[in-house]
Amino acid sequence: MTGSCYLLKTPKCTFLLDCGLLQGPKTVKELNYKPFPFNPHEIDFVLQTHAHIDHSGLLPKLGSTGFKGPIFATEGTKYLLTFMLPDSGYIQEMEVKRLNYRNLRHGKPEVSPIYTKQDAEDCLSLIRGVDYEQWIQVGLDVRARFWNAGHILGSASIEIEGEGGQPLRLLFSGDLGPDNKLFHPDPDAPANFDYVVSEATYGGRERADTTTIARRSVLRTEVVKL
């Protein structure tokens, strides 16, 4: 799973859940340079699950190509993005600088970075911090609630509810962390959704059952090896 980005539409608004950078082989990464398959000007807002670049790394490109709405994220995610997005922009610039040096030697045209460090810094002003487990009105007919995903600082599964006679209830998992971690609480969310959209990077693999004591034992073994 890479380049997480879901486009959702209601009768009154159009929005994204995540806007991630595609990572992997060259043919996959080249897709980041192409236009979005939607019009950024038409996106009303973004709901951000967490700060990892495969979920957030194209937010600066979104902002530099016409999106001016709010990006809703937990305070932890907002904090991490203040460092990660400008750093990602700097990396884009440096990679393109090296590429253009090679292109010049081979008579190939120059290319522009996916976005710049300045684009990323400009994007930060769009991020609005939200609390866990509190309903917020994010669109004219949409409200959302963020639940701890137990993955990294600020990570969240996002509950979305549309307004109307029979509201549709959705849950987007983002990345979920395992149980029994020392630095993050276990994932949490309510039940009785109409649809759950869950990422499945390890969908064909079962995690081994573990405990806090077992995790400490593994860590101790590795440290002693050093």
PyMOL CGO cylinders between C-alpha atoms (Angstrom):
from pymol import cmd
from pymol.cgo import CYLINDER

trace = [
    CYLINDER, 0.00, 0.00, 0.00, 1.38, 3.40, -0.97, 0.3, 1, 1, 1, 1, 1, 1,
    CYLINDER, 1.38, 3.40, -0.97, 0.01, 6.75, -2.03, 0.3, 1, 1, 1, 1, 1, 1,
    CYLINDER, 0.01, 6.75, -2.03, -3.13, 6.50, 0.11, 0.3, 1, 1, 1, 1, 1, 1,
    CYLINDER, -3.13, 6.50, 0.11, -5.77, 8.90, -1.22, 0.3, 1, 1, 1, 1, 1, 1,
    CYLINDER, -5.77, 8.90, -1.22, -9.54, 8.47, -1.22, 0.3, 1, 1, 1, 1, 1, 1,
    CYLINDER, -9.54, 8.47, -1.22, -11.91, 10.83, -3.05, 0.3, 1, 1, 1, 1, 1, 1,
    CYLINDER, -11.91, 10.83, -3.05, -15.38, 11.12, -1.50, 0.3, 1, 1, 1, 1, 1, 1,
    CYLINDER, -15.38, 11.12, -1.50, -18.40, 13.07, -2.68, 0.3, 1, 1, 1, 1, 1, 1,
    CYLINDER, -18.40, 13.07, -2.68, -21.69, 14.01, -1.03, 0.3, 1, 1, 1, 1, 1, 1,
    CYLINDER, -21.69, 14.01, -1.03, -24.54, 16.13, -2.41, 0.3, 1, 1, 1, 1, 1, 1,
    CYLINDER, -24.54, 16.13, -2.41, -22.90, 19.23, -0.89, 0.3, 1, 1, 1, 1, 1, 1,
    CYLINDER, -22.90, 19.23, -0.89, -19.15, 18.68, -0.83, 0.3, 1, 1, 1, 1, 1, 1,
    CYLINDER, -19.15, 18.68, -0.83, -16.14, 16.86, -2.28, 0.3, 1, 1, 1, 1, 1, 1,
    CYLINDER, -16.14, 16.86, -2.28, -13.24, 15.87, -0.07, 0.3, 1, 1, 1, 1, 1, 1,
    CYLINDER, -13.24, 15.87, -0.07, -10.17, 13.66, 0.33, 0.3, 1, 1, 1, 1, 1, 1,
    CYLINDER, -10.17, 13.66, 0.33, -9.15, 11.26, 3.00, 0.3, 1, 1, 1, 1, 1, 1,
    CYLINDER, -9.15, 11.26, 3.00, -5.32, 11.37, 2.97, 0.3, 1, 1, 1, 1, 1, 1,
    CYLINDER, -5.32, 11.37, 2.97, -3.15, 12.55, 0.09, 0.3, 1, 1, 1, 1, 1, 1,
    CYLINDER, -3.15, 12.55, 0.09, -0.07, 10.34, 0.08, 0.3, 1, 1, 1, 1, 1, 1,
    CYLINDER, -0.07, 10.34, 0.08, 3.11, 10.15, -1.96, 0.3, 1, 1, 1, 1, 1, 1,
    CYLINDER, 3.11, 10.15, -1.96, 3.52, 7.07, -4.16, 0.3, 1, 1, 1, 1, 1, 1,
    CYLINDER, 3.52, 7.07, -4.16, 6.67, 5.17, -3.22, 0.3, 1, 1, 1, 1, 1, 1,
    CYLINDER, 6.67, 5.17, -3.22, 8.41, 2.16, -4.74, 0.3, 1, 1, 1, 1, 1, 1,
    CYLINDER, 8.41, 2.16, -4.74, 9.84, 1.41, -8.21, 0.3, 1, 1, 1, 1, 1, 1,
    CYLINDER, 9.84, 1.41, -8.21, 10.65, 4.21, -10.64, 0.3, 1, 1, 1, 1, 1, 1,
    CYLINDER, 10.65, 4.21, -10.64, 7.50, 3.57, -12.69, 0.3, 1, 1, 1, 1, 1, 1,
    CYLINDER, 7.50, 3.57, -12.69, 5.38, 4.04, -9.56, 0.3, 1, 1, 1, 1, 1, 1,
    CYLINDER, 5.38, 4.04, -9.56, 7.21, 7.13, -8.30, 0.3, 1, 1, 1, 1, 1, 1,
    CYLINDER, 7.21, 7.13, -8.30, 6.84, 8.79, -11.71, 0.3, 1, 1, 1, 1, 1, 1,
    CYLINDER, 6.84, 8.79, -11.71, 3.08, 8.89, -11.13, 0.3, 1, 1, 1, 1, 1, 1,
    CYLINDER, 3.08, 8.89, -11.13, 3.68, 11.57, -8.48, 0.3, 1, 1, 1, 1, 1, 1,
    CYLINDER, 3.68, 11.57, -8.48, 4.69, 14.00, -11.25, 0.3, 1, 1, 1, 1, 1, 1,
    CYLINDER, 4.69, 14.00, -11.25, 1.43, 13.59, -13.16, 0.3, 1, 1, 1, 1, 1, 1,
    CYLINDER, 1.43, 13.59, -13.16, -1.69, 15.73, -12.53, 0.3, 1, 1, 1, 1, 1, 1,
    CYLINDER, -1.69, 15.73, -12.53, -4.15, 14.54, -9.91, 0.3, 1, 1, 1, 1, 1, 1,
    CYLINDER, -4.15, 14.54, -9.91, -7.04, 12.50, -11.33, 0.3, 1, 1, 1, 1, 1, 1,
    CYLINDER, -7.04, 12.50, -11.33, -9.37, 15.18, -9.91, 0.3, 1, 1, 1, 1, 1, 1,
    CYLINDER, -9.37, 15.18, -9.91, -9.44, 18.97, -9.84, 0.3, 1, 1, 1, 1, 1, 1,
    CYLINDER, -9.44, 18.97, -9.84, -7.72, 20.27, -6.66, 0.3, 1, 1, 1, 1, 1, 1,
    CYLINDER, -7.72, 20.27, -6.66, -9.84, 23.46, -6.87, 0.3, 1, 1, 1, 1, 1, 1,
    CYLINDER, -9.84, 23.46, -6.87, -12.96, 21.33, -6.32, 0.3, 1, 1, 1, 1, 1, 1,
    CYLINDER, -12.96, 21.33, -6.32, -11.74, 19.70, -3.09, 0.3, 1, 1, 1, 1, 1, 1,
    CYLINDER, -11.74, 19.70, -3.09, -13.44, 21.33, -0.09, 0.3, 1, 1, 1, 1, 1, 1,
    CYLINDER, -13.44, 21.33, -0.09, -11.31, 19.78, 2.66, 0.3, 1, 1, 1, 1, 1, 1,
    CYLINDER, -11.31, 19.78, 2.66, -8.97, 16.91, 3.56, 0.3, 1, 1, 1, 1, 1, 1,
    CYLINDER, -8.97, 16.91, 3.56, -9.20, 14.46, 6.47, 0.3, 1, 1, 1, 1, 1, 1,
    CYLINDER, -9.20, 14.46, 6.47, -5.70, 13.26, 7.40, 0.3, 1, 1, 1, 1, 1, 1,
    CYLINDER, -5.70, 13.26, 7.40, -5.19, 9.93, 9.20, 0.3, 1, 1, 1, 1, 1, 1,
    CYLINDER, -5.19, 9.93, 9.20, -1.50, 10.35, 10.10, 0.3, 1, 1, 1, 1, 1, 1,
    CYLINDER, -1.50, 10.35, 10.10, 1.80, 11.89, 9.12, 0.3, 1, 1, 1, 1, 1, 1,
    CYLINDER, 1.80, 11.89, 9.12, 3.63, 9.12, 7.26, 0.3, 1, 1, 1, 1, 1, 1,
    CYLINDER, 3.63, 9.12, 7.26, 4.62, 10.36, 3.81, 0.3, 1, 1, 1, 1, 1, 1,
    CYLINDER, 4.62, 10.36, 3.81, 2.75, 7.61, 1.94, 0.3, 1, 1, 1, 1, 1, 1,
    CYLINDER, 2.75, 7.61, 1.94, -0.40, 9.12, 3.47, 0.3, 1, 1, 1, 1, 1, 1,
    CYLINDER, -0.40, 9.12, 3.47, 0.49, 12.84, 3.53, 0.3, 1, 1, 1, 1, 1, 1,
    CYLINDER, 0.49, 12.84, 3.53, 3.32, 13.44, 1.07, 0.3, 1, 1, 1, 1, 1, 1,
    CYLINDER, 3.32, 13.44, 1.07, 1.28, 15.01, -1.74, 0.3, 1, 1, 1, 1, 1, 1,
    CYLINDER, 1.28, 15.01, -1.74, -0.50, 17.58, 0.44, 0.3, 1, 1, 1, 1, 1, 1,
    CYLINDER, -0.50, 17.58, 0.44, 1.97, 20.31, -0.67, 0.3, 1, 1, 1, 1, 1, 1,
    CYLINDER, 1.97, 20.31, -0.67, 1.33, 19.45, -4.32, 0.3, 1, 1, 1, 1, 1, 1,
    CYLINDER, 1.33, 19.45, -4.32, -2.39, 19.60, -3.65, 0.3, 1, 1, 1, 1, 1, 1,
    CYLINDER, -2.39, 19.60, -3.65, -1.97, 23.08, -2.16, 0.3, 1, 1, 1, 1, 1, 1,
    CYLINDER, -1.97, 23.08, -2.16, 0.30, 24.32, -4.94, 0.3, 1, 1, 1, 1, 1, 1,
    CYLINDER, 0.30, 24.32, -4.94, -2.16, 23.22, -7.65, 0.3, 1, 1, 1, 1, 1, 1,
    CYLINDER, -2.16, 23.22, -7.65, -5.28, 24.93, -6.35, 0.3, 1, 1, 1, 1, 1, 1,
    CYLINDER, -5.28, 24.93, -6.35, -6.52, 23.44, -3.08, 0.3, 1, 1, 1, 1, 1, 1,
    CYLINDER, -6.52, 23.44, -3.08, -7.07, 26.12, -0.42, 0.3, 1, 1, 1, 1, 1, 1,
    CYLINDER, -7.07, 26.12, -0.42, -9.39, 24.38, 2.03, 0.3, 1, 1, 1, 1, 1, 1,
    CYLINDER, -9.39, 24.38, 2.03, -8.68, 23.08, 5.54, 0.3, 1, 1, 1, 1, 1, 1,
    CYLINDER, -8.68, 23.08, 5.54, -6.76, 19.90, 6.33, 0.3, 1, 1, 1, 1, 1, 1,
    CYLINDER, -6.76, 19.90, 6.33, -8.17, 18.30, 9.48, 0.3, 1, 1, 1, 1, 1, 1,
    CYLINDER, -8.17, 18.30, 9.48, -5.68, 16.27, 11.53, 0.3, 1, 1, 1, 1, 1, 1,
    CYLINDER, -5.68, 16.27, 11.53, -4.99, 15.45, 15.16, 0.3, 1, 1, 1, 1, 1, 1,
    CYLINDER, -4.99, 15.45, 15.16, -2.64, 17.74, 17.06, 0.3, 1, 1, 1, 1, 1, 1,
    CYLINDER, -2.64, 17.74, 17.06, 0.04, 15.01, 17.00, 0.3, 1, 1, 1, 1, 1, 1,
    CYLINDER, 0.04, 15.01, 17.00, -0.21, 14.66, 13.23, 0.3, 1, 1, 1, 1, 1, 1,
    CYLINDER, -0.21, 14.66, 13.23, -0.16, 18.43, 12.77, 0.3, 1, 1, 1, 1, 1, 1,
    CYLINDER, -0.16, 18.43, 12.77, 3.01, 18.63, 14.85, 0.3, 1, 1, 1, 1, 1, 1,
    CYLINDER, 3.01, 18.63, 14.85, 4.80, 15.91, 12.87, 0.3, 1, 1, 1, 1, 1, 1,
    CYLINDER, 4.80, 15.91, 12.87, 3.80, 17.40, 9.52, 0.3, 1, 1, 1, 1, 1, 1,
    CYLINDER, 3.80, 17.40, 9.52, 5.45, 20.71, 10.42, 0.3, 1, 1, 1, 1, 1, 1,
    CYLINDER, 5.45, 20.71, 10.42, 8.77, 18.85, 10.14, 0.3, 1, 1, 1, 1, 1, 1,
    CYLINDER, 8.77, 18.85, 10.14, 8.04, 16.05, 7.69, 0.3, 1, 1, 1, 1, 1, 1,
    CYLINDER, 8.04, 16.05, 7.69, 6.46, 17.99, 4.82, 0.3, 1, 1, 1, 1, 1, 1,
    CYLINDER, 6.46, 17.99, 4.82, 9.17, 20.69, 4.49, 0.3, 1, 1, 1, 1, 1, 1,
    CYLINDER, 9.17, 20.69, 4.49, 11.79, 17.94, 4.72, 0.3, 1, 1, 1, 1, 1, 1,
    CYLINDER, 11.79, 17.94, 4.72, 9.98, 16.03, 1.97, 0.3, 1, 1, 1, 1, 1, 1,
    CYLINDER, 9.98, 16.03, 1.97, 9.93, 19.19, -0.17, 0.3, 1, 1, 1, 1, 1, 1,
    CYLINDER, 9.93, 19.19, -0.17, 13.66, 19.62, 0.32, 0.3, 1, 1, 1, 1, 1, 1,
    CYLINDER, 13.66, 19.62, 0.32, 14.20, 15.99, -0.74, 0.3, 1, 1, 1, 1, 1, 1,
    CYLINDER, 14.20, 15.99, -0.74, 12.11, 16.56, -3.89, 0.3, 1, 1, 1, 1, 1, 1,
    CYLINDER, 12.11, 16.56, -3.89, 14.28, 19.56, -4.79, 0.3, 1, 1, 1, 1, 1, 1,
    CYLINDER, 14.28, 19.56, -4.79, 17.57, 17.73, -4.18, 0.3, 1, 1, 1, 1, 1, 1,
    CYLINDER, 17.57, 17.73, -4.18, 16.52, 14.63, -6.13, 0.3, 1, 1, 1, 1, 1, 1,
    CYLINDER, 16.52, 14.63, -6.13, 15.45, 16.73, -9.12, 0.3, 1, 1, 1, 1, 1, 1,
    CYLINDER, 15.45, 16.73, -9.12, 18.67, 18.75, -8.93, 0.3, 1, 1, 1, 1, 1, 1,
    CYLINDER, 18.67, 18.75, -8.93, 20.70, 15.54, -9.28, 0.3, 1, 1, 1, 1, 1, 1,
    CYLINDER, 20.70, 15.54, -9.28, 18.39, 14.26, -12.02, 0.3, 1, 1, 1, 1, 1, 1,
    CYLINDER, 18.39, 14.26, -12.02, 18.69, 17.48, -14.01, 0.3, 1, 1, 1, 1, 1, 1,
    CYLINDER, 18.69, 17.48, -14.01, 22.47, 17.32, -13.75, 0.3, 1, 1, 1, 1, 1, 1,
    CYLINDER, 22.47, 17.32, -13.75, 22.36, 13.89, -15.40, 0.3, 1, 1, 1, 1, 1, 1,
    CYLINDER, 22.36, 13.89, -15.40, 19.77, 15.05, -17.94, 0.3, 1, 1, 1, 1, 1, 1,
    CYLINDER, 19.77, 15.05, -17.94, 21.96, 17.97, -18.94, 0.3, 1, 1, 1, 1, 1, 1,
    CYLINDER, 21.96, 17.97, -18.94, 24.87, 15.64, -19.65, 0.3, 1, 1, 1, 1, 1, 1,
    CYLINDER, 24.87, 15.64, -19.65, 22.67, 13.45, -21.85, 0.3, 1, 1, 1, 1, 1, 1,
    CYLINDER, 22.67, 13.45, -21.85, 20.85, 16.25, -23.63, 0.3, 1, 1, 1, 1, 1, 1,
    CYLINDER, 20.85, 16.25, -23.63, 17.53, 15.58, -21.92, 0.3, 1, 1, 1, 1, 1, 1,
    CYLINDER, 17.53, 15.58, -21.92, 15.11, 18.33, -20.81, 0.3, 1, 1, 1, 1, 1, 1,
    CYLINDER, 15.11, 18.33, -20.81, 15.05, 19.54, -17.23, 0.3, 1, 1, 1, 1, 1, 1,
    CYLINDER, 15.05, 19.54, -17.23, 12.21, 18.51, -14.92, 0.3, 1, 1, 1, 1, 1, 1,
    CYLINDER, 12.21, 18.51, -14.92, 10.61, 20.34, -12.01, 0.3, 1, 1, 1, 1, 1, 1,
    CYLINDER, 10.61, 20.34, -12.01, 10.23, 18.88, -8.51, 0.3, 1, 1, 1, 1, 1, 1,
    CYLINDER, 10.23, 18.88, -8.51, 6.87, 17.46, -7.47, 0.3, 1, 1, 1, 1, 1, 1,
    CYLINDER, 6.87, 17.46, -7.47, 6.80, 20.36, -5.02, 0.3, 1, 1, 1, 1, 1, 1,
    CYLINDER, 6.80, 20.36, -5.02, 9.29, 22.53, -3.17, 0.3, 1, 1, 1, 1, 1, 1,
    CYLINDER, 9.29, 22.53, -3.17, 10.13, 23.12, 0.47, 0.3, 1, 1, 1, 1, 1, 1,
    CYLINDER, 10.13, 23.12, 0.47, 8.31, 26.45, 0.18, 0.3, 1, 1, 1, 1, 1, 1,
    CYLINDER, 8.31, 26.45, 0.18, 5.19, 24.71, -1.16, 0.3, 1, 1, 1, 1, 1, 1,
    CYLINDER, 5.19, 24.71, -1.16, 5.28, 22.44, 1.89, 0.3, 1, 1, 1, 1, 1, 1,
    CYLINDER, 5.28, 22.44, 1.89, 5.69, 25.34, 4.30, 0.3, 1, 1, 1, 1, 1, 1,
    CYLINDER, 5.69, 25.34, 4.30, 2.78, 27.15, 2.65, 0.3, 1, 1, 1, 1, 1, 1,
    CYLINDER, 2.78, 27.15, 2.65, 0.65, 24.03, 3.03, 0.3, 1, 1, 1, 1, 1, 1,
    CYLINDER, 0.65, 24.03, 3.03, 1.17, 23.96, 6.81, 0.3, 1, 1, 1, 1, 1, 1,
    CYLINDER, 1.17, 23.96, 6.81, -1.09, 26.98, 7.26, 0.3, 1, 1, 1, 1, 1, 1,
    CYLINDER, -1.09, 26.98, 7.26, -4.04, 24.88, 6.03, 0.3, 1, 1, 1, 1, 1, 1,
    CYLINDER, -4.04, 24.88, 6.03, -3.77, 22.25, 8.80, 0.3, 1, 1, 1, 1, 1, 1,
    CYLINDER, -3.77, 22.25, 8.80, -6.31, 22.45, 11.61, 0.3, 1, 1, 1, 1, 1, 1,
    CYLINDER, -6.31, 22.45, 11.61, -5.66, 20.43, 14.76, 0.3, 1, 1, 1, 1, 1, 1,
    CYLINDER, -5.66, 20.43, 14.76, -8.56, 18.39, 16.19, 0.3, 1, 1, 1, 1, 1, 1,
    CYLINDER, -8.56, 18.39, 16.19, -9.08, 16.29, 19.31, 0.3, 1, 1, 1, 1, 1, 1,
    CYLINDER, -9.08, 16.29, 19.31, -9.70, 12.57, 19.46, 0.3, 1, 1, 1, 1, 1, 1,
    CYLINDER, -9.70, 12.57, 19.46, -13.26, 11.29, 19.94, 0.3, 1, 1, 1, 1, 1, 1,
    CYLINDER, -13.26, 11.29, 19.94, -14.92, 14.67, 19.32, 0.3, 1, 1, 1, 1, 1, 1,
    CYLINDER, -14.92, 14.67, 19.32, -17.39, 15.20, 16.50, 0.3, 1, 1, 1, 1, 1, 1,
    CYLINDER, -17.39, 15.20, 16.50, -16.47, 18.11, 14.21, 0.3, 1, 1, 1, 1, 1, 1,
    CYLINDER, -16.47, 18.11, 14.21, -18.45, 19.57, 11.33, 0.3, 1, 1, 1, 1, 1, 1,
    CYLINDER, -18.45, 19.57, 11.33, -16.05, 19.33, 8.41, 0.3, 1, 1, 1, 1, 1, 1,
    CYLINDER, -16.05, 19.33, 8.41, -18.42, 19.92, 5.49, 0.3, 1, 1, 1, 1, 1, 1,
    CYLINDER, -18.42, 19.92, 5.49, -21.93, 21.21, 4.84, 0.3, 1, 1, 1, 1, 1, 1,
    CYLINDER, -21.93, 21.21, 4.84, -23.36, 17.70, 5.18, 0.3, 1, 1, 1, 1, 1, 1,
    CYLINDER, -23.36, 17.70, 5.18, -20.46, 15.77, 6.71, 0.3, 1, 1, 1, 1, 1, 1,
    CYLINDER, -20.46, 15.77, 6.71, -19.11, 15.42, 10.22, 0.3, 1, 1, 1, 1, 1, 1,
    CYLINDER, -19.11, 15.42, 10.22, -16.09, 13.43, 11.35, 0.3, 1, 1, 1, 1, 1, 1,
    CYLINDER, -16.09, 13.43, 11.35, -14.60, 11.94, 14.49, 0.3, 1, 1, 1, 1, 1, 1,
    CYLINDER, -14.60, 11.94, 14.49, -10.98, 10.83, 14.97, 0.3, 1, 1, 1, 1, 1, 1,
    CYLINDER, -10.98, 10.83, 14.97, -10.12, 7.66, 16.89, 0.3, 1, 1, 1, 1, 1, 1,
    CYLINDER, -10.12, 7.66, 16.89, -6.73, 6.52, 18.13, 0.3, 1, 1, 1, 1, 1, 1,
    CYLINDER, -6.73, 6.52, 18.13, -5.15, 4.08, 15.64, 0.3, 1, 1, 1, 1, 1, 1,
    CYLINDER, -5.15, 4.08, 15.64, -2.22, 3.06, 17.86, 0.3, 1, 1, 1, 1, 1, 1,
    CYLINDER, -2.22, 3.06, 17.86, 0.25, 3.44, 14.98, 0.3, 1, 1, 1, 1, 1, 1,
    CYLINDER, 0.25, 3.44, 14.98, 2.43, 6.56, 15.43, 0.3, 1, 1, 1, 1, 1, 1,
    CYLINDER, 2.43, 6.56, 15.43, 2.06, 9.83, 17.31, 0.3, 1, 1, 1, 1, 1, 1,
    CYLINDER, 2.06, 9.83, 17.31, -1.28, 11.36, 16.32, 0.3, 1, 1, 1, 1, 1, 1,
    CYLINDER, -1.28, 11.36, 16.32, -2.39, 8.48, 14.10, 0.3, 1, 1, 1, 1, 1, 1,
    CYLINDER, -2.39, 8.48, 14.10, -6.13, 8.08, 13.72, 0.3, 1, 1, 1, 1, 1, 1,
    CYLINDER, -6.13, 8.08, 13.72, -8.90, 6.06, 12.20, 0.3, 1, 1, 1, 1, 1, 1,
    CYLINDER, -8.90, 6.06, 12.20, -11.53, 8.48, 10.95, 0.3, 1, 1, 1, 1, 1, 1,
    CYLINDER, -11.53, 8.48, 10.95, -15.26, 8.02, 11.41, 0.3, 1, 1, 1, 1, 1, 1,
    CYLINDER, -15.26, 8.02, 11.41, -17.35, 9.86, 8.81, 0.3, 1, 1, 1, 1, 1, 1,
    CYLINDER, -17.35, 9.86, 8.81, -21.07, 10.44, 8.96, 0.3, 1, 1, 1, 1, 1, 1,
    CYLINDER, -21.07, 10.44, 8.96, -23.20, 12.03, 6.27, 0.3, 1, 1, 1, 1, 1, 1,
    CYLINDER, -23.20, 12.03, 6.27, -26.28, 14.00, 7.17, 0.3, 1, 1, 1, 1, 1, 1,
    CYLINDER, -26.28, 14.00, 7.17, -29.73, 13.17, 5.90, 0.3, 1, 1, 1, 1, 1, 1,
    CYLINDER, -29.73, 13.17, 5.90, -32.70, 10.94, 6.64, 0.3, 1, 1, 1, 1, 1, 1,
    CYLINDER, -32.70, 10.94, 6.64, -30.58, 7.81, 7.18, 0.3, 1, 1, 1, 1, 1, 1,
    CYLINDER, -30.58, 7.81, 7.18, -26.97, 8.92, 7.73, 0.3, 1, 1, 1, 1, 1, 1,
    CYLINDER, -26.97, 8.92, 7.73, -24.29, 6.72, 6.19, 0.3, 1, 1, 1, 1, 1, 1,
    CYLINDER, -24.29, 6.72, 6.19, -21.55, 5.80, 8.69, 0.3, 1, 1, 1, 1, 1, 1,
    CYLINDER, -21.55, 5.80, 8.69, -18.05, 5.02, 7.41, 0.3, 1, 1, 1, 1, 1, 1,
    CYLINDER, -18.05, 5.02, 7.41, -14.74, 4.22, 9.09, 0.3, 1, 1, 1, 1, 1, 1,
    CYLINDER, -14.74, 4.22, 9.09, -11.37, 4.58, 7.37, 0.3, 1, 1, 1, 1, 1, 1,
    CYLINDER, -11.37, 4.58, 7.37, -8.69, 2.77, 9.33, 0.3, 1, 1, 1, 1, 1, 1,
    CYLINDER, -8.69, 2.77, 9.33, -5.53, 4.46, 8.08, 0.3, 1, 1, 1, 1, 1, 1,
    CYLINDER, -5.53, 4.46, 8.08, -2.63, 2.37, 9.40, 0.3, 1, 1, 1, 1, 1, 1,
    CYLINDER, -2.63, 2.37, 9.40, -3.37, 0.40, 12.56, 0.3, 1, 1, 1, 1, 1, 1,
    CYLINDER, -3.37, 0.40, 12.56, -0.73, -0.37, 15.16, 0.3, 1, 1, 1, 1, 1, 1,
    CYLINDER, -0.73, -0.37, 15.16, -0.41, -3.74, 16.94, 0.3, 1, 1, 1, 1, 1, 1,
    CYLINDER, -0.41, -3.74, 16.94, -1.53, -4.45, 20.48, 0.3, 1, 1, 1, 1, 1, 1,
    CYLINDER, -1.53, -4.45, 20.48, 0.69, -4.29, 23.57, 0.3, 1, 1, 1, 1, 1, 1,
    CYLINDER, 0.69, -4.29, 23.57, 2.93, -1.38, 22.65, 0.3, 1, 1, 1, 1, 1, 1,
    CYLINDER, 2.93, -1.38, 22.65, 4.77, 0.64, 25.28, 0.3, 1, 1, 1, 1, 1, 1,
    CYLINDER, 4.77, 0.64, 25.28, 4.48, 4.10, 23.72, 0.3, 1, 1, 1, 1, 1, 1,
    CYLINDER, 4.48, 4.10, 23.72, 1.00, 4.11, 22.17, 0.3, 1, 1, 1, 1, 1, 1,
    CYLINDER, 1.00, 4.11, 22.17, -2.39, 2.91, 23.42, 0.3, 1, 1, 1, 1, 1, 1,
    CYLINDER, -2.39, 2.91, 23.42, -4.11, 0.08, 21.58, 0.3, 1, 1, 1, 1, 1, 1,
    CYLINDER, -4.11, 0.08, 21.58, -6.32, 1.07, 18.59, 0.3, 1, 1, 1, 1, 1, 1,
    CYLINDER, -6.32, 1.07, 18.59, -9.87, 2.07, 19.42, 0.3, 1, 1, 1, 1, 1, 1,
    CYLINDER, -9.87, 2.07, 19.42, -13.10, 2.79, 17.51, 0.3, 1, 1, 1, 1, 1, 1,
    CYLINDER, -13.10, 2.79, 17.51, -16.87, 2.33, 17.87, 0.3, 1, 1, 1, 1, 1, 1,
    CYLINDER, -16.87, 2.33, 17.87, -18.93, -0.28, 16.01, 0.3, 1, 1, 1, 1, 1, 1,
    CYLINDER, -18.93, -0.28, 16.01, -22.00, -0.67, 13.79, 0.3, 1, 1, 1, 1, 1, 1,
    CYLINDER, -22.00, -0.67, 13.79, -20.67, 1.04, 10.67, 0.3, 1, 1, 1, 1, 1, 1,
    CYLINDER, -20.67, 1.04, 10.67, -22.25, 0.69, 7.26, 0.3, 1, 1, 1, 1, 1, 1,
    CYLINDER, -22.25, 0.69, 7.26, -18.79, 0.29, 5.69, 0.3, 1, 1, 1, 1, 1, 1,
    CYLINDER, -18.79, 0.29, 5.69, -15.25, -0.06, 7.02, 0.3, 1, 1, 1, 1, 1, 1,
    CYLINDER, -15.25, -0.06, 7.02, -12.37, 0.75, 4.65, 0.3, 1, 1, 1, 1, 1, 1,
    CYLINDER, -12.37, 0.75, 4.65, -9.27, -0.88, 6.08, 0.3, 1, 1, 1, 1, 1, 1,
    CYLINDER, -9.27, -0.88, 6.08, -5.75, -0.95, 4.69, 0.3, 1, 1, 1, 1, 1, 1,
    CYLINDER, -5.75, -0.95, 4.69, -4.23, -4.40, 4.39, 0.3, 1, 1, 1, 1, 1, 1,
    CYLINDER, -4.23, -4.40, 4.39, -0.50, -4.09, 3.83, 0.3, 1, 1, 1, 1, 1, 1,
    CYLINDER, -0.50, -4.09, 3.83, -0.07, -7.38, 5.67, 0.3, 1, 1, 1, 1, 1, 1,
    CYLINDER, -0.07, -7.38, 5.67, -3.43, -8.78, 4.65, 0.3, 1, 1, 1, 1, 1, 1,
    CYLINDER, -3.43, -8.78, 4.65, -2.05, -12.23, 3.82, 0.3, 1, 1, 1, 1, 1, 1,
    CYLINDER, -2.05, -12.23, 3.82, -0.16, -12.57, 7.09, 0.3, 1, 1, 1, 1, 1, 1,
    CYLINDER, -0.16, -12.57, 7.09, -1.28, -13.18, 10.65, 0.3, 1, 1, 1, 1, 1, 1,
    CYLINDER, -1.28, -13.18, 10.65, 0.47, -11.28, 13.43, 0.3, 1, 1, 1, 1, 1, 1,
    CYLINDER, 0.47, -11.28, 13.43, 1.82, -13.43, 16.23, 0.3, 1, 1, 1, 1, 1, 1,
    CYLINDER, 1.82, -13.43, 16.23, 0.15, -12.95, 19.60, 0.3, 1, 1, 1, 1, 1, 1,
    CYLINDER, 0.15, -12.95, 19.60, 2.39, -11.03, 21.97, 0.3, 1, 1, 1, 1, 1, 1,
    CYLINDER, 2.39, -11.03, 21.97, 2.51, -9.33, 25.34, 0.3, 1, 1, 1, 1, 1, 1,
    CYLINDER, 2.51, -9.33, 25.34, 4.38, -6.37, 26.79, 0.3, 1, 1, 1, 1, 1, 1,
    CYLINDER, 4.38, -6.37, 26.79, 6.71, -8.76, 28.62, 0.3, 1, 1, 1, 1, 1, 1,
    CYLINDER, 6.71, -8.76, 28.62, 7.42, -10.68, 25.40, 0.3, 1, 1, 1, 1, 1, 1,
    CYLINDER, 7.42, -10.68, 25.40, 8.21, -7.46, 23.52, 0.3, 1, 1, 1, 1, 1, 1,
    CYLINDER, 8.21, -7.46, 23.52, 10.64, -6.39, 26.24, 0.3, 1, 1, 1, 1, 1, 1,
    CYLINDER, 10.64, -6.39, 26.24, 12.29, -9.80, 26.10, 0.3, 1, 1, 1, 1, 1, 1,
    CYLINDER, 12.29, -9.80, 26.10, 12.88, -9.49, 22.34, 0.3, 1, 1, 1, 1, 1, 1,
    CYLINDER, 12.88, -9.49, 22.34, 14.28, -5.98, 22.81, 0.3, 1, 1, 1, 1, 1, 1,
    CYLINDER, 14.28, -5.98, 22.81, 16.58, -7.21, 25.60, 0.3, 1, 1, 1, 1, 1, 1,
    CYLINDER, 16.58, -7.21, 25.60, 17.88, -10.01, 23.39, 0.3, 1, 1, 1, 1, 1, 1,
    CYLINDER, 17.88, -10.01, 23.39, 18.74, -7.61, 20.58, 0.3, 1, 1, 1, 1, 1, 1,
    CYLINDER, 18.74, -7.61, 20.58, 20.42, -5.12, 22.92, 0.3, 1, 1, 1, 1, 1, 1,
    CYLINDER, 20.42, -5.12, 22.92, 22.52, -7.83, 24.55, 0.3, 1, 1, 1, 1, 1, 1,
    CYLINDER, 22.52, -7.83, 24.55, 23.69, -8.94, 21.09, 0.3, 1, 1, 1, 1, 1, 1,
    CYLINDER, 23.69, -8.94, 21.09, 25.22, -5.50, 20.60, 0.3, 1, 1, 1, 1, 1, 1,
]
cmd.load_cgo(trace, "trace")
